[in-house]
Amino acid sequence: MKTIVVLSDTHRNLAPLEKIHGVLSECDLILHLGDLASDAAGLLREWPEKTYVLAGNNDFFGGERELVLDVEDRRIFACHGHLYGVRTGTERLAAAARERGCDIALYGHTHEAETHEEGGVLVANPGCMTRFSPRQTYCYLVVAGKKAVATIVDVR
């Protein structure tokens, strides 16, 4: 079993990251899906072996554009989402995941936390951690063999 903390759209609001420090220290992987990738500098310093950072539409330095990870018996496609038009739906994102042989797709950009199944792909958006958002959320993804469960967690 592997546990993954998925973050996105922190936009220089680091206080929520401090609140979930215990969760971050105990999980197996940390994925920051961009906007702002530079916010993950502390995560990379503290947990370089388990932290992955992706670039969003507001990230001009650092971060990968896309990432594919094999975790247990699942394959994860991660990106910020803006290049796949996620504001109008996740069909293109799910198709991109399937093209890469992935059955989990993680994205941010919309600031709206949600999980659903689309065409055989588990799709999850952790939401955002901006101080202007009514909810500050992250996604706690548990992968055990072929089973995967994505849970949206409120930081407050």
Secondary structure, 3 states (H helix, E strand, C coil): CEEEEEECCCCCCCHHHHHCHHHHHHCCEEEECCCCHHHHHHHHHHCCCCEEEECCCCCCCCCECEEEEEECCEEEEEECCHHHCHHHCCHHHHHHHHHCCCCEEECCCCCCCEEEEECCEEEEECCCCCCCCCCCEEEEEEEECCEEEEEEEECC
